[in-house]
Amino acid sequence: MSDRHMATAEPPAGGRTDPALDPATGAFITHRNLLFTVAYEMLGSAADAEDVLQETWLLWANVDLDMVRDRRAYLIRIVTRQALKRLRTLGRRRESYVGPWLPEPLLTTPDVAEDVELADSVSTAMLLVLETLTPTERAVFVLREVFDLDYDEIAEAVGKSHAAVRQIAHRARAHVAARRPRGTVSPAETRGALEAFRRAVETGDPRHLLDILAPDVVFLADGGGLKQAALTPIVGADHVADLLGRINPAASLQPAQVNGHPALVVRLDGDIDAVITVRMDDGLITALYAVRNPEKLSHMRQETTVSR
């Protein structure tokens, strides 16, 4: 057996490709960030996306490259199939999740915000919309709308006919369009809203909050049963402002770039206690998302590169 086929369990990290590497490893490294992004957008979990990358690497390392016409497409096909398998398992796991489930936040590199479509696709609000699709619809939507794969490539990845994929794509597109945030919100608008939010929390003056909260704003908190968090959505500006007014006064709220958008990181005694992201429509905050589950905060320690 050749050295190339003796794959290690740990996939190679992304970054600059060393010309001395064997072709399989070089191709994987070249496309690793893209593969992670595909898996993350399908799963909403960085930890599960990393597991899928490991599975993809083990399968890819045993592929005969002489039979592969397009290495990028082939790798996307593998990662999609592995993510679909895991997504169906995760659906059952999330049925027993304690309280609201929110996507795992990523501390992203500044350049992600420059690609508006990519930033939109990994935003907390969009990932929650994608949660309402079936696994196959989600895969087709992500591969077509975010990564611009042709229908034949997607059909190969999801095991459907070209005609079926077209129908699924049309259905998923309409479903997402009806639920995604209305209009485009600039990073400056989001930063302004978060700054007003931060001042309101730090001063304990809820009037600042009421000015930026939509009347029917929804607050979702994900503690995963490991940290105290509201077990049901909090709805309405007054209720949400009252809840946020009770944030520990010793906490510091620091701006960060999370999932391609401005966000706030809540720290207590120097440790990350929560990550807060928002959904904005027509200049007002219509949803607030707070992730407190410590198992979901590991990708806030260093930047993650997402790409397409």
Secondary structure, DSSP 8 states (H G I E B T S, - for coil): --GGGS--SS----SS--TTS-HHHHHHHHHHHHHHHHHHHHHS-HHHHHHHHHHHHHHHTTS-GGG-S-HHHHHHHHHHHHHHHHHHHHHHHHTT-SS-------BB-GGGGGSHHHHHHHSHHHHHHHTTS-HHHHHHHIIIIIT---HHHHHHHHT--HHHHHHHHHHHHHHHHTTS-SS---HHHHHHHHHHHHHHHHHT-HHHHHHHEEEEEEEEEE-TTTS---SS-EESHHHHHHHHTTS-TT-EEEEEEETTEEEEEEEETTEEEEEEEEEEETTEEEEEEEE--GGG-GGGSS-B----
